[in-house]
Amino acid sequence: MRGDSCLSVNKSGVTFFKNCQSGFTLLEMAVVMVVLGLLIGGSLIPLSIQMEKKDRDSTGRQLEDIREALIGFALSNGRLPCPDVDGDGVGDGAVTCSNAEGDFPWVDMGLGQIDAWGQAFTYRASSNFADASDGTGCSASTPGISFSLCSAGSITVLDGAGGNPVALLLPAIVISHGKNWATTSSADEAENTDGDSVFIDRIYSSNSASTFDDLLIWVPPHVLKSKMVSAALLP
């Protein structure tokens, strides 16, 4: 309720003040509620977008650290780590690296286990770069080094299912499956969870017909080999 003082004149012509009471009508209250609803609803959408951007930026920085750690591991051990297939954070099958895909071996790397959405990173390694055999895939070899300058990886990245190459012959790749964790019907996201050596990396999309929120990072073969040469680990 709201109160106002207002003037009144009686039959004798005497002017005096009285308290006037008036209330909001149902129509006024309905208009106010509609306006508040629009304001609140309009603020929630940008907030959700901002939160997802924050999570994607955070996960992107994690992936950058992971790539640096993978290269550092290769410099220290002469090979890339094998994937973790039993969930303990340690790479499995170091001799043959027969398990090409699993979780990222975060214990071996000394890095975080999960992305911004609380999920483990998927990691795939080419055995030529991760097994314990010297110079796998080449006739030439260097003692204690899993690969040589002529070694080729087995991982391919395309710009869409059945699309054009983005990167070829990669030694290793790491994937965060984003906020939706590949639960959509997107063919591109499905390609990143089917267990083979072909992956998709393309622009983010929240469109229900072509959803894609995966984040990928890979170890470029020539960068890895260049680092090994600079450290005098490869000729």
Buried (B, 14 or more C-beta within 10 A) or exposed (E): EEEEEEEEEEEEEEEEEEEEEEEEEEEEEEEEEEEEEEEEEEEEEEEEEEEBEEBBEEBBEBBEBBBEBBBEBBBEBBBBBBBBBEEEBBBBBBEEBEBBBBBBBBBBBEBEBBBBBEBBBBBBBBBBBBBBBBBBBBEEBBEEBBBBBEBBBBBBBBEBBEEEEBBEBBBBBBBBBBBBBBEBEBEBBEBBBEEBBBBBBBEEEEEEEBBBBBBBBBBBBEEBBBBBEEEEBBE
